Amino acid sequence: MIEMISRAAAGVALAAALAAAPALNAQNCSSSPLKLQILHSSDNESSFLDPNTLEPKALHYSALYEGLTALADREGMASIHVTAGDHTLPGPFYLAAEEVPELGAPGLGDIAIYNAMNLAANGMGNHEFDGGINDAARMINFANYPWVAANLDFTNVMLESGVPPIQIGADAASAADNAGKVVRSTVLQVGGDCVGFVGRAPADFFNVISDPPNTIPGLDFYGGRGEGNQPNISAITQVLEQVDELKDKGVNKIILIDHAQDFTGDPLSANLLRDIDVIVAAGSTGFMARQEPMGPFNLLRPEDAPSADYPTVREDSDGSTVLVVNSEQLYRYIGNLMISFDAAGRLTAVDPRSGPIATTEEGVAALGDFLGRTLTPTPAVAETIESLRQTDRIQGLFGEVGVTTRPLNGLRADVRTRETNGGRLAADSTLWAARQQFPDLEVDVALKNGGGIRDTIVGPTIIRLTINTQLAFDNQLGILRLTGRQMIAAMENSVSRIPSADGRFPHIAGMEMDVDASMPGLQGQEELNVASRVRRLVIRRFDGSLDVLIRDGMPQGDLDRTFVVATNDFLSTGGDGYAAFAVAEKLAVTEIGEQQILADYISEELEGRVNVLDPPQPSRFNRLDLACQLRNTSPTVVVRGCDSGVRNERLELGCTVSDVIANECRGVSGNPLLYGPCIRRELEELKLGESIIRPIESCAIKGPGR
């Protein structure tokens, strides 16, 4: 059984040197008890600086890294630092590295920062490859640590001339020998003991990278791909093969770095695995933490709430304990797991100080006070970030574009599950730009995927940095002509993974749709003669006329008729499962990307002033499966939260103000009612006592609100 150990019991002397032996065998791995600190993060996506507040998140992260490693050293605890994928994303700071002489190529600023913080391994995600295989090769080559994924096969990768080759390391070999290489598993020696790492890239890897045949030529899964670009061989088999190789080398402490994402067709559930002690999960919405802080430990940002305990305790297929951890994304936290093993490699204890620490001034100060010292970033990290900030690319992003009356919501949990005003603005700007640039094509509608919206523009001032961060991929627009059958297939794909927070979720312009997510999801189809989840789809044509494509779940009219659609070039080549877009007739591509398009739309069409509710009204997207009928609804309370995800929300009789404030009530739509202090103030001002309304049980979605 795993026990919680006290702070006083955490100090048994143990050297924490990170020296790796040239050759690894069972004799190199001791069988002594081990106290181990695992510092971890994921999905940092080159987000060094908050674009709205200019909070230096990466600098705070580095200062916390320095403090936590000092804590481990003080208490005789071995310490390792790992990331679980999506190291980078081709946004402003990623691209700025090309302008820094010491770096010279996109993404190398990120790698320099991880090198400076002694990263032990990175479990590969998908965003490291958004810049193409040549960028990825340069980053891998520049890294002082291995890139780990048991399911990715780099054997036949094709690179441009002059790009350093991607070296494939030896499985279950030392991390020192595998530094700057891709590998399926690796071993780090800490204080004479060995810790093994196995990685898994997402099963949807080839669906969430733009135009894989051209951007990452030759890269594949081991065993190849089948229907829907899914792997032919489950990663469970591949991971367990690597676990056995590690055990053969005498490694009995093994960490799986799993970039699974919110939706996966190949889940690596703990109960399907064996001989793995810790799973560092990544790529999903929500994060783990304890309910109460202990000084600096588990100190969260005021607006955040955990979605699960840290660590979450599971059992594997043999009944042994597995600890699962993750962390919030975008350098907003550093994860800190402090655990103990016995000589046989069995987990024996979790330090109660385990959990995330917010990368805020308060978090840095609190950990510094606990340690009795002032914490500062790793010097090389600070130098790298400053060199990026001084580039012309970054300095040119502080010009004002316009103003907004309210934040333009780009929260991952929202843009992948519902309409937001940030998504509405992106879709509207797409349709506007397509019609402006290609008037003869008579573009009917536009679709923007939620996964392409990466952050919120808080406002009130909108600057280029916030636009470029929100639409970080800066995709060009593709103009397509679809038949009715292809249109049905595309829109069915767009809602096929609800309720998972999936990047294909549609933000639309020029059309309205009703969806019943209780029906079967149809994804990755090139064309369809029938509808399933889409119960109503109405297109407002370029000339203003209405064309009903689906009514009451039934396709209408001649399905050979065509529609002209504007979307981004990621979706137009089949990304996020939009196979119908990939086979549609290609009409045109814009010369400029989404960032400039949104800036132009705000400054020209909106005359510099954005005023869009969140969620936007009137709605273009309706969930029929959540729109249950109310009984006994008099009186009805209308809640309008200025910073919440709820607008005009009706509740059923029986819920008190205090219940709502405690986040124990939800609306008819299933949305949580408590998102922040603004809506709490509004509810308190209602002074309705016992007369607020409780939701019908069958309509409410369970789970914590944000």
C-alpha positions as CSV (number, residue, x, y, z in Angstrom):
1,M,0.0,0.0,0.0
2,I,1.2,3.5,-0.7
3,E,1.3,5.8,2.3
4,M,1.4,9.6,2.6
5,I,4.7,10.6,4.2
6,S,5.2,13.6,6.4
7,R,7.4,16.5,5.7
8,A,9.6,15.6,8.6
9,A,10.1,12.1,7.2
10,A,11.3,13.2,3.8
11,G,15.0,13.6,4.5
12,V,16.9,10.4,3.9
13,A,20.3,11.2,2.3
14,L,20.6,10.1,-1.3
15,A,22.8,11.4,-4.0
16,A,21.0,13.0,-6.9
17,A,23.6,13.1,-9.6
18,L,22.3,12.8,-13.1
19,A,25.3,11.0,-14.6
20,A,24.5,8.4,-17.2
21,A,26.8,5.5,-17.9
22,P,28.0,4.8,-21.5
23,A,26.7,1.3,-21.4
24,L,23.7,0.1,-19.4
25,N,23.2,-3.3,-18.0
26,A,21.6,-4.8,-14.9
27,Q,24.8,-4.3,-12.9
28,N,24.4,-0.5,-13.3
29,C,21.1,-0.4,-11.6
30,S,21.1,-0.7,-7.8
31,S,18.4,-2.4,-5.8
32,S,18.4,0.3,-3.0
33,P,15.3,2.2,-1.8
34,L,14.8,5.4,-3.8
35,K,13.2,8.7,-3.0
36,L,12.4,10.5,-6.3
37,Q,11.1,13.8,-7.4
38,I,9.5,14.0,-10.9
39,L,9.1,17.6,-12.2
40,H,6.9,17.6,-15.2
41,S,4.8,19.6,-17.6
42,S,3.3,19.3,-21.0
43,D,1.6,21.2,-23.8
44,N,3.8,24.3,-23.1
45,E,3.5,25.2,-26.8
46,S,6.1,28.0,-26.9
47,S,3.9,30.1,-24.6
48,F,6.7,31.9,-22.7
49,L,4.7,35.0,-22.1
50,D,1.0,35.6,-21.4
51,P,-0.1,37.7,-24.4
52,N,-2.7,39.7,-22.4
53,T,-1.0,40.4,-19.1
54,L,2.7,39.9,-20.3
55,E,3.2,37.6,-17.2
56,P,6.6,35.9,-17.8
57,K,5.3,32.4,-17.3
58,A,8.4,30.5,-18.5
59,L,10.7,32.6,-16.3
60,H,8.5,31.8,-13.3
61,Y,8.5,28.1,-14.3
62,S,12.3,28.2,-14.4
63,A,12.5,29.8,-11.0
64,L,10.2,27.2,-9.6
65,Y,12.3,24.5,-11.2
66,E,15.4,25.9,-9.5
67,G,13.6,26.0,-6.2
68,L,12.2,22.5,-6.4
69,T,15.5,20.9,-7.4
70,A,17.1,22.7,-4.5
71,L,14.4,21.2,-2.2
72,A,15.2,17.7,-3.6
73,D,18.9,18.2,-3.1
74,R,18.3,19.5,0.5
75,E,16.3,16.4,1.4
76,G,18.5,13.8,-0.3
77,M,16.0,13.1,-3.1
78,A,16.9,12.3,-6.7
79,S,15.2,14.7,-9.1
80,I,14.3,14.4,-12.8
81,H,12.6,16.8,-15.1
82,V,10.4,15.5,-18.0
83,T,7.9,16.9,-20.5
84,A,5.0,15.0,-22.0
85,G,4.9,16.5,-25.5
86,D,3.8,19.5,-27.4
87,H,7.0,21.2,-26.5
88,T,6.5,23.8,-29.2
89,L,4.0,25.4,-31.4
90,P,4.8,27.7,-34.4
91,G,3.7,30.9,-32.7
92,P,5.6,34.2,-32.3
93,F,8.3,33.0,-30.0
94,Y,8.9,29.8,-31.8
95,L,9.4,31.7,-35.1
96,A,11.5,34.4,-33.4
97,A,14.3,32.0,-32.7
98,E,15.3,32.2,-36.4
99,E,16.3,35.8,-35.8
100,V,18.6,35.1,-32.9
101,P,22.1,34.3,-34.2
102,E,22.9,31.8,-31.4
103,L,19.8,29.8,-32.4
104,G,19.2,30.4,-36.1
105,A,16.1,28.3,-36.7
106,P,12.5,28.1,-35.5
107,G,11.9,26.3,-32.3
108,L,15.5,26.3,-31.1
109,G,14.7,28.9,-28.4
110,D,12.4,26.3,-26.8
111,I,15.0,23.6,-26.9
112,A,17.7,25.9,-25.5
113,I,15.3,26.6,-22.5
114,Y,14.7,22.9,-21.9
115,N,18.4,22.1,-22.2
116,A,19.1,24.8,-19.6
117,M,16.7,23.1,-17.2
118,N,18.3,19.7,-17.6
119,L,15.4,18.0,-19.2
120,A,15.7,14.2,-19.0
121,A,13.3,13.2,-21.7
122,N,10.4,14.5,-23.8
123,G,7.5,12.2,-24.7
124,M,6.5,13.3,-28.2
125,G,3.2,15.0,-28.9
126,N,2.0,16.3,-32.2
127,H,2.7,20.1,-32.1
128,E,6.5,19.6,-32.2
129,F,5.8,18.6,-35.9
130,D,3.5,21.5,-36.8
131,G,6.4,23.4,-38.4
132,G,7.2,20.4,-40.6
133,I,9.7,17.5,-40.3
134,N,12.7,19.7,-41.1
135,D,12.0,22.0,-38.1
136,A,11.5,18.9,-36.0
137,A,14.8,17.4,-37.1
138,R,16.7,20.6,-36.1
139,M,15.0,20.7,-32.7
140,I,15.7,17.0,-32.0
141,N,19.3,17.4,-33.1
142,F,19.7,20.5,-30.8
143,A,18.3,18.8,-27.7
144,N,20.5,17.5,-24.9
145,Y,17.8,14.8,-24.1
146,P,16.0,12.0,-26.0
147,W,12.6,12.3,-27.7
148,V,10.6,9.3,-26.7
149,A,7.7,7.5,-28.5
150,A,7.2,3.8,-28.8
151,N,4.8,4.1,-31.7
152,L,6.4,6.5,-34.1
153,D,8.6,5.1,-36.9
154,F,11.2,7.6,-38.2
155,T,13.0,5.0,-40.4
156,N,11.8,6.4,-43.8
157,V,11.6,10.1,-42.9
158,M,12.6,12.4,-45.8
159,L,14.4,15.7,-45.1
160,E,15.6,18.6,-47.1
161,S,19.3,18.9,-48.0
162,G,21.3,20.4,-45.2
163,V,18.9,19.4,-42.5
164,P,20.6,17.3,-39.8
165,P,19.4,13.7,-39.9
166,I,17.0,12.4,-37.3
167,Q,19.1,9.8,-35.5
168,I,17.3,6.7,-34.1
169,G,18.7,5.8,-30.7
170,A,18.9,2.4,-29.0
171,D,15.9,1.3,-27.1
172,A,16.4,0.9,-23.3
173,A,19.8,2.6,-23.6
174,S,21.1,5.4,-21.4
175,A,19.6,8.9,-21.9
176,A,23.1,10.3,-22.3
177,D,23.7,8.0,-25.3
178,N,20.2,8.8,-26.7
179,A,20.4,12.6,-26.3
180,G,19.4,14.4,-29.5
181,K,17.8,11.2,-30.9
182,V,14.4,9.7,-31.2
183,V,13.9,6.5,-29.3
184,R,11.1,4.2,-28.0
185,S,12.5,3.9,-24.5
186,T,15.4,5.1,-22.5
187,V,17.0,5.0,-19.1
188,L,18.3,7.7,-16.8
189,Q,20.7,6.8,-14.0
190,V,20.1,8.8,-10.9
191,G,22.4,8.2,-7.9
192,G,23.4,4.8,-9.1
193,D,19.8,3.7,-9.6
194,C,17.9,3.5,-12.9
195,V,14.6,5.1,-14.0
196,G,13.1,4.0,-17.3
197,F,11.0,6.0,-19.7
198,V,8.6,4.9,-22.4
199,G,6.7,7.4,-24.6
200,R,3.5,7.2,-26.7
201,A,2.6,9.8,-29.3
202,P,-1.2,10.3,-29.9
203,A,-3.2,7.7,-31.9
204,D,-4.7,10.7,-33.7
205,F,-1.2,12.0,-34.6
206,F,-1.7,11.9,-38.4
207,N,-5.1,13.6,-38.1
208,V,-4.0,16.6,-36.2
209,I,-1.0,17.6,-38.3
210,S,-1.6,19.6,-41.4
211,D,-1.1,17.7,-44.7
212,P,1.1,14.9,-43.3
213,P,2.3,13.5,-46.7
214,N,3.9,16.8,-47.5
215,T,4.8,18.2,-44.1
216,I,6.2,15.1,-42.4
217,P,7.0,12.8,-45.4
218,G,8.0,9.3,-44.5
219,L,7.0,9.4,-40.8
220,D,4.6,6.7,-39.8
221,F,3.4,4.5,-36.9
222,Y,5.3,1.3,-36.3
223,G,3.0,-1.2,-38.1
224,G,1.5,1.5,-40.3
225,R,-1.9,3.1,-40.4
226,G,-5.3,1.8,-41.3
227,E,-8.8,3.3,-41.6
228,G,-9.0,6.9,-40.3
229,N,-5.2,7.2,-40.1
230,Q,-5.4,5.1,-36.9
231,P,-2.5,2.8,-36.0
232,N,-2.7,-0.8,-37.2
233,I,-1.1,-2.0,-34.0
234,S,-2.2,-0.8,-30.5
235,A,0.4,1.1,-28.6
236,I,-0.4,-1.1,-25.6
237,T,1.6,-3.9,-27.3
238,Q,4.4,-1.5,-28.3
239,V,4.7,0.1,-24.8
240,L,4.8,-3.3,-23.1
241,E,7.5,-4.5,-25.4
242,Q,9.6,-1.6,-24.3
243,V,8.7,-2.2,-20.6
244,D,10.1,-5.8,-21.0
245,E,13.3,-4.4,-22.6
246,L,13.8,-2.1,-19.6
247,K,13.2,-4.9,-17.1
248,D,15.7,-7.0,-19.0
249,K,18.3,-4.3,-18.3
250,G,17.5,-4.4,-14.5
251,V,15.2,-1.3,-14.5
252,N,12.4,-1.7,-12.0
253,K,11.1,1.9,-11.9
254,I,9.4,2.8,-15.1
255,I,7.5,6.0,-16.2
256,L,5.2,6.1,-19.2
257,I,4.9,9.5,-20.9
258,D,1.6,9.4,-22.6
259,H,0.4,12.2,-24.9
260,A,-3.1,10.7,-25.2
261,Q,-5.3,13.8,-25.9
262,D,-8.9,14.2,-24.9
263,F,-10.1,11.6,-27.4
264,T,-8.1,8.6,-28.3
265,G,-9.1,5.5,-30.2
266,D,-6.2,3.6,-28.5
267,P,-6.4,4.3,-24.7
268,L,-3.5,3.2,-22.5
269,S,-5.6,2.7,-19.4
270,A,-3.6,1.6,-16.4
271,N,-5.6,-1.6,-16.0
272,L,-4.3,-2.7,-19.5
273,L,-0.7,-2.2,-18.6
274,R,1.8,-3.7,-16.2
275,D,5.2,-2.9,-14.5
276,I,4.7,0.8,-15.0
277,D,4.8,2.9,-11.8
278,V,3.9,6.4,-13.0
279,I,2.0,7.7,-16.0
280,V,2.7,11.3,-16.9
281,A,-0.4,12.1,-19.1
282,A,-0.8,15.0,-21.5
283,G,-2.7,16.5,-24.3
284,S,-6.1,16.7,-22.5
285,T,-8.3,19.3,-21.0
286,G,-8.3,19.8,-17.2
287,F,-5.6,19.2,-14.7
288,M,-4.9,17.4,-11.4
289,A,-4.3,18.9,-8.0
290,R,-5.0,18.4,-4.4
291,Q,-8.0,20.2,-3.0
292,E,-6.0,22.3,-0.5
293,P,-2.6,23.9,-0.8
294,M,0.2,23.2,1.7
295,G,2.2,26.4,1.7
296,P,3.6,26.8,-1.9
297,F,2.6,23.2,-2.8
298,N,-0.6,22.7,-4.7
299,L,-0.9,26.5,-4.9
300,L,-3.2,27.2,-7.8
301,R,-4.1,30.3,-9.7
302,P,-7.2,31.9,-8.2
303,E,-9.4,31.2,-11.3
304,D,-8.4,27.5,-11.6
305,A,-9.9,24.4,-10.1
306,P,-8.7,20.8,-10.5
307,S,-10.6,18.2,-12.4
308,A,-9.0,15.2,-10.5
309,D,-6.8,14.4,-7.5
310,Y,-3.0,14.6,-7.7
311,P,-1.8,11.9,-8.2
312,T,-4.8,9.8,-9.3
313,V,-4.2,6.3,-8.0
314,R,-5.0,3.4,-10.4
315,E,-4.3,-0.4,-10.5
316,D,-2.6,-2.1,-13.4
317,S,-3.5,-5.5,-14.8
318,D,-1.6,-7.3,-12.0
319,G,-3.3,-5.3,-9.3
320,S,-0.2,-3.1,-8.6
321,T,-0.4,0.6,-8.0
322,V,0.0,3.1,-10.8
323,L,0.2,6.9,-10.1
324,V,-1.3,9.1,-12.9
325,V,-0.3,12.8,-13.0
326,N,-0.7,15.6,-15.5
327,S,-0.3,19.4,-15.4
328,E,-2.2,22.4,-16.8
329,Q,-0.8,23.6,-20.1
330,L,1.0,26.7,-21.5
331,Y,3.7,27.0,-18.8
332,R,0.9,27.8,-16.3
333,Y,2.1,25.2,-13.7
334,I,5.0,23.0,-12.9
335,G,4.1,19.5,-11.7
336,N,6.0,18.1,-8.7
337,L,5.5,14.4,-7.8
338,M,7.6,13.2,-4.8
339,I,7.5,9.5,-4.3
340,S,9.4,6.6,-2.6
341,F,10.3,3.1,-3.8
342,D,11.5,0.1,-1.9
343,A,14.5,-1.9,-3.0
344,A,12.3,-4.1,-5.2
345,G,11.1,-1.1,-7.1
346,R,7.6,-1.0,-5.5
347,L,6.0,2.4,-4.8
348,T,5.7,2.8,-1.0
349,A,4.8,6.5,-0.4
350,V,3.6,9.8,-1.9
351,D,4.8,13.0,-0.3
352,P,1.8,15.2,0.6
353,R,3.6,18.1,-1.0
354,S,3.2,16.5,-4.4
355,G,1.1,18.5,-6.8
356,P,1.3,21.5,-9.2
357,I,2.6,25.0,-8.3
358,A,1.3,28.0,-10.3
359,T,3.9,29.8,-12.3
360,T,3.0,33.2,-10.8
361,E,4.9,35.7,-8.7
362,E,3.0,34.4,-5.7
363,G,4.0,30.8,-6.4
364,V,7.6,31.7,-6.8
365,A,7.6,33.9,-3.7
366,A,5.8,31.2,-1.6
367,L,8.3,28.5,-2.6
368,G,11.2,30.9,-1.9
369,D,9.8,31.7,1.5
370,F,9.5,27.9,2.3
371,L,13.2,27.4,1.2
372,G,14.4,30.6,2.9
373,R,15.9,32.0,-0.3
374,T,15.0,34.3,-3.2
375,L,14.3,32.2,-6.3
376,T,15.4,33.4,-9.7
377,P,15.2,31.8,-13.2
378,T,18.0,29.7,-14.6
379,P,20.4,32.3,-16.1
380,A,20.5,30.6,-19.5
381,V,16.6,30.5,-19.6
382,A,16.4,34.2,-18.9
383,E,19.0,35.0,-21.5
384,T,17.3,33.0,-24.2
385,I,13.9,34.5,-23.5
386,E,15.3,38.0,-23.5
387,S,17.0,37.4,-26.8
388,L,13.7,36.3,-28.3
389,R,11.9,39.3,-26.9
390,Q,14.3,41.7,-28.5
391,T,13.8,40.3,-32.1
392,D,12.0,42.5,-34.6
393,R,9.3,39.8,-34.9
394,I,8.3,40.1,-31.2
395,Q,8.8,43.9,-30.9
396,G,6.5,44.4,-33.9
397,L,3.6,42.7,-32.1
398,F,2.6,45.4,-29.6
399,G,0.8,47.6,-32.0
400,E,-2.9,48.2,-31.3
401,V,-5.5,46.7,-33.6
402,G,-8.7,47.6,-31.8
403,V,-10.7,47.1,-28.6
404,T,-13.2,44.6,-27.3
405,T,-16.0,45.1,-24.9
406,R,-15.5,41.7,-23.3
407,P,-12.8,38.9,-23.4
408,L,-12.8,36.9,-26.6
409,N,-13.0,33.4,-25.2
410,G,-10.3,31.0,-26.5
411,L,-10.3,28.6,-23.5
412,R,-9.5,25.1,-24.6
413,A,-12.4,23.6,-22.6
414,D,-14.8,26.0,-24.3
415,V,-13.7,26.3,-27.9
416,R,-13.7,22.5,-28.3
417,T,-17.2,22.0,-26.8
418,R,-19.4,25.0,-27.5
419,E,-19.7,28.3,-29.4
420,T,-17.6,31.1,-28.0
421,N,-17.2,34.7,-29.1
422,G,-13.6,34.1,-30.0
423,G,-14.7,31.3,-32.3
424,R,-17.5,33.4,-33.7
425,L,-15.1,36.2,-34.5
426,A,-12.6,33.8,-36.2
427,A,-15.4,32.2,-38.3
428,D,-16.9,35.5,-39.3
429,S,-13.5,36.9,-40.3
430,T,-12.9,33.8,-42.4
431,L,-16.1,34.3,-44.3
432,W,-15.5,38.0,-44.7
433,A,-12.0,37.6,-46.0
434,A,-13.0,34.8,-48.5
435,R,-15.7,37.0,-49.9
436,Q,-13.5,40.0,-50.0
437,Q,-10.6,38.3,-51.8
438,F,-12.6,36.0,-54.1
439,P,-15.9,37.7,-54.9
440,D,-16.4,35.7,-58.0
441,L,-16.4,32.4,-56.1
442,E,-19.6,33.4,-54.2
443,V,-18.5,31.8,-50.9
444,D,-21.5,30.6,-48.9
445,V,-20.2,29.6,-45.5
446,A,-17.1,29.3,-43.3
447,L,-15.9,26.8,-40.7
448,K,-13.2,27.3,-38.1
449,N,-12.1,24.4,-35.9
450,G,-11.9,24.9,-32.2
451,G,-8.4,23.3,-32.0
452,G,-7.1,26.2,-34.1
453,I,-8.0,28.7,-31.4
454,R,-5.2,28.6,-28.8
455,D,-5.8,31.4,-26.3
456,T,-8.2,34.1,-25.1
457,I,-7.9,37.8,-26.0
458,V,-8.7,39.4,-22.7
459,G,-8.8,43.0,-23.9
460,P,-10.0,45.7,-23.7
461,T,-7.1,46.6,-26.0
462,I,-6.4,44.1,-28.8
463,I,-2.8,44.0,-30.0
464,R,-1.1,41.9,-32.6
465,L,0.5,39.7,-30.0
466,T,-2.9,38.6,-28.7
467,I,-4.2,37.9,-32.2
468,N,-1.1,36.0,-33.2
469,T,-1.3,33.9,-30.0
470,Q,-5.0,33.2,-30.3
471,L,-4.5,32.1,-34.0
472,A,-1.0,30.7,-33.5
473,F,-1.0,28.4,-36.5
474,D,-1.7,31.3,-38.9
475,N,-3.2,29.0,-41.5
476,Q,-4.0,30.3,-44.9
477,L,-7.6,29.9,-46.0
478,G,-8.7,27.3,-48.5
479,I,-11.8,27.8,-50.6
480,L,-13.6,24.6,-51.5
481,R,-16.7,23.5,-53.5
482,L,-18.6,20.6,-51.8
483,T,-21.6,18.6,-52.9
484,G,-24.4,18.2,-50.5
485,R,-23.2,14.7,-49.6
486,Q,-19.7,16.0,-48.8
487,M,-21.2,18.8,-46.8
488,I,-23.2,16.4,-44.7
489,A,-20.1,14.3,-44.1
490,A,-18.0,17.3,-43.1
491,M,-20.6,18.6,-40.6
492,E,-21.2,15.1,-39.2
493,N,-17.4,14.9,-38.6
494,S,-17.4,18.3,-36.9
495,V,-19.6,17.0,-34.1
496,S,-18.6,13.3,-34.1
497,R,-16.6,13.4,-30.9
498,I,-18.9,15.4,-28.6
499,P,-18.8,15.4,-25.6
500,S,-15.0,15.0,-25.8
501,A,-13.2,18.3,-26.0
502,D,-11.9,17.7,-29.5
503,G,-10.2,20.1,-31.9
504,R,-12.6,19.4,-34.8
505,F,-15.5,21.2,-33.0
506,P,-17.0,23.7,-35.5
507,H,-17.3,27.5,-35.2
508,I,-19.4,28.5,-38.1
509,A,-20.5,31.5,-40.2
510,G,-23.3,31.5,-42.8
511,M,-25.1,28.5,-41.4
512,E,-27.0,27.2,-38.4
513,M,-27.1,23.6,-37.1
514,D,-28.9,21.6,-34.5
515,V,-27.1,18.6,-33.1
516,D,-28.2,15.5,-31.1
517,A,-25.0,14.1,-29.6
518,S,-26.9,11.1,-28.2
519,M,-26.9,9.7,-31.8
520,P,-24.0,7.8,-33.3
521,G,-21.0,9.9,-34.3
522,L,-19.9,9.6,-37.9
523,Q,-16.3,10.7,-38.5
524,G,-13.8,10.8,-41.3
525,Q,-16.3,10.2,-44.1
526,E,-15.8,11.6,-47.6
527,E,-19.5,11.8,-48.3
528,L,-22.8,10.7,-46.7
529,N,-26.4,10.3,-48.0
530,V,-27.8,10.2,-44.5
531,A,-27.4,12.3,-41.3
532,S,-27.0,11.1,-37.7
533,R,-26.1,13.7,-35.2
534,V,-26.9,16.7,-37.4
535,R,-30.6,17.1,-37.1
536,R,-30.9,20.5,-38.9
537,L,-28.5,22.3,-41.2
538,V,-29.5,25.6,-42.9
539,I,-27.1,27.4,-45.3
540,R,-27.5,31.1,-45.9
541,R,-26.2,31.3,-49.5
542,F,-24.0,34.0,-50.8
543,D,-27.0,35.8,-52.3
544,G,-28.8,35.7,-48.9
545,S,-31.3,32.9,-49.7
546,L,-31.7,30.0,-47.3
547,D,-31.0,26.5,-48.3
548,V,-32.1,23.7,-45.9
549,L,-29.7,20.8,-46.3
550,I,-31.0,18.8,-43.3
551,R,-34.4,19.0,-41.6
552,D,-35.4,16.7,-38.8
553,G,-32.4,14.5,-39.4
554,M,-33.3,14.0,-43.1
555,P,-31.2,15.3,-46.0
556,Q,-33.3,17.6,-48.2
557,G,-33.3,18.1,-52.0
558,D,-30.8,17.2,-54.6
559,L,-27.5,16.2,-52.8
560,D,-25.6,16.9,-56.0
561,R,-26.1,20.6,-55.5
562,T,-22.9,22.4,-54.3
563,F,-21.8,24.8,-51.6
564,V,-18.7,27.0,-51.5
565,V,-16.9,26.7,-48.1
566,A,-14.1,28.8,-46.7
567,T,-11.9,27.0,-44.1
568,N,-8.3,26.9,-43.1
569,D,-5.7,24.9,-45.1
570,F,-5.2,22.4,-42.2
571,L,-8.8,21.3,-42.5
572,S,-8.9,21.6,-46.3
573,T,-6.3,18.8,-46.6
574,G,-8.2,16.5,-44.3
575,G,-7.0,17.5,-40.9
576,D,-9.1,16.7,-37.8
577,G,-10.9,14.0,-39.8
578,Y,-12.4,16.3,-42.4
579,A,-12.0,13.8,-45.2
580,A,-14.8,15.4,-47.2
581,F,-12.8,18.6,-47.4
582,A,-9.7,16.7,-48.6
583,V,-11.6,15.3,-51.6
584,A,-13.6,18.4,-52.4
585,E,-12.9,20.7,-55.4
586,K,-10.1,23.1,-54.5
587,L,-11.0,26.6,-55.8
588,A,-8.4,29.0,-54.2
589,V,-6.0,29.7,-51.3
590,T,-5.4,33.0,-49.7
591,E,-1.9,34.6,-49.8
592,I,-2.2,35.8,-46.2
593,G,-2.9,33.8,-43.0
594,E,-5.6,33.9,-40.4
595,Q,-3.7,36.4,-38.1
596,Q,-3.7,39.2,-40.7
597,I,-7.2,38.3,-41.8
598,L,-8.5,38.7,-38.2
599,A,-6.6,42.0,-37.7
600,D,-8.0,43.3,-41.0
601,Y,-11.5,42.2,-40.1
602,I,-11.4,44.0,-36.8
603,S,-9.8,47.2,-38.1
604,E,-11.8,47.5,-41.4
605,E,-15.1,45.7,-41.1
606,L,-15.7,46.3,-37.4
607,E,-13.9,49.7,-37.4
608,G,-11.7,48.7,-34.5
609,R,-14.5,47.8,-32.0
610,V,-15.5,44.2,-31.2
611,N,-18.7,43.7,-29.3
612,V,-19.7,40.0,-29.2
613,L,-21.4,38.2,-26.3
614,D,-20.0,34.9,-25.0
615,P,-21.7,32.6,-25.8
616,P,-22.6,34.6,-28.9
617,Q,-26.2,35.5,-29.5
618,P,-28.1,34.5,-31.5
619,S,-26.8,31.0,-31.4
620,R,-25.8,29.2,-34.6
621,F,-25.1,25.8,-32.9
622,N,-27.7,24.1,-30.7
623,R,-27.4,20.9,-28.7
624,L,-30.8,19.2,-28.8
625,D,-29.7,16.5,-26.4
626,L,-29.2,19.1,-23.7
627,A,-32.3,21.1,-24.4
628,C,-34.7,19.2,-22.1
629,Q,-38.1,20.5,-21.4
630,L,-38.7,22.2,-18.0
631,R,-41.7,21.4,-15.8
632,N,-43.0,23.8,-13.2
633,T,-40.7,26.6,-14.3
634,S,-42.5,29.5,-12.8
635,P,-40.7,31.6,-11.6
636,T,-37.9,31.4,-14.1
637,V,-34.5,33.0,-13.2
638,V,-32.4,34.4,-16.0
639,V,-28.7,34.5,-15.1
640,R,-26.4,36.6,-17.1
641,G,-22.7,36.2,-16.0
642,C,-20.4,38.8,-17.4
643,D,-17.4,36.5,-17.2
644,S,-19.2,33.1,-17.3
645,G,-20.0,30.6,-19.9
646,V,-23.7,30.9,-19.1
647,R,-26.1,33.3,-20.7
648,N,-29.9,33.4,-20.3
649,E,-29.8,30.2,-18.4
650,R,-33.0,28.7,-16.9
651,L,-33.0,26.6,-13.8
652,E,-35.6,24.4,-12.2
653,L,-37.2,25.2,-8.8
654,G,-35.4,24.2,-5.7
655,C,-31.9,25.6,-5.9
656,T,-30.7,28.3,-3.5
657,V,-28.3,31.1,-4.2
658,S,-25.8,29.4,-1.8
659,D,-26.2,26.1,-3.8
660,V,-25.3,28.0,-7.1
661,I,-22.4,29.7,-5.5
662,A,-21.1,26.4,-4.2
663,N,-21.3,25.1,-7.9
664,E,-23.9,22.5,-7.0
665,C,-26.5,23.8,-9.5
666,R,-26.5,23.7,-13.3
667,G,-28.7,25.0,-16.0
668,V,-31.0,23.3,-18.4
669,S,-28.2,23.2,-21.0
670,G,-26.0,21.4,-18.5
671,N,-23.5,24.2,-18.2
672,P,-21.9,24.8,-14.8
673,L,-23.1,28.1,-13.4
674,L,-20.2,29.2,-11.3
675,Y,-17.3,30.3,-13.4
676,G,-15.8,33.2,-11.4
677,P,-16.4,36.0,-9.0
678,C,-18.5,38.1,-11.4
679,I,-21.4,35.7,-11.7
680,R,-21.2,35.1,-7.9
681,R,-21.7,38.8,-7.3
682,E,-24.6,38.8,-9.7
683,L,-26.3,35.9,-8.0
684,E,-25.8,37.4,-4.5
685,E,-27.4,40.6,-5.8
686,L,-30.5,38.7,-6.9
687,K,-31.4,38.0,-3.3
688,L,-33.8,35.3,-4.3
689,G,-33.4,33.1,-1.2
690,E,-35.1,29.7,-1.8
691,S,-36.6,30.7,-5.2
692,I,-33.9,29.9,-7.6
693,I,-34.5,26.9,-9.8
694,R,-32.7,23.5,-9.9
695,P,-32.0,21.6,-13.2
696,I,-33.9,18.5,-14.2
697,E,-31.6,15.6,-13.2
698,S,-31.6,13.9,-16.7
699,C,-30.5,17.1,-18.3
700,A,-27.6,18.1,-16.1
701,I,-24.0,17.3,-17.0
702,K,-22.1,16.1,-13.9
703,G,-18.5,17.2,-13.1
704,P,-16.7,20.2,-11.8
705,G,-17.2,23.7,-13.3
706,R,-14.5,26.1,-14.0
